[in-house]
Amino acid sequence: MRVARRTSPSATIRPARLIAAALASAAAVVALTGCSGYVEDICSGGEYPVSAVGSTGSACVKNDEEPPKGYTRYPEGKVPQHVDDKWDVYWRTHMLDKDGTIVDAPEAG
């Protein structure tokens, strides 16, 4: 004679709880680390960054083109490559004047 086995409700829930706990742990890891390995380029491929003359503005220009009127190339060695890199941060508080001289940008008020 066969006896029917009763399974407790917790026995059927246990795999679901395990999966939920694993997903929650994975979500926590992503939330805590974010996209720490991701670096955003200043310009897209085939472009280079240029500085607005007399302001902290910037733009991207195709590699085979000259900067448009009102823009100039960054000084050699001081070209921002990635968002929040050393030079991107620097050019937020500095600018190039009409003579190409680096000057402090006026404080926003």
Summary of the structure (lengths in Angstrom):
residues: 109
radius of gyration: 27.7
end to end distance: 88.3
largest distance: 99.8
contacts: 216
relative contact order: 0.13
helix: 28%
strand: 21%
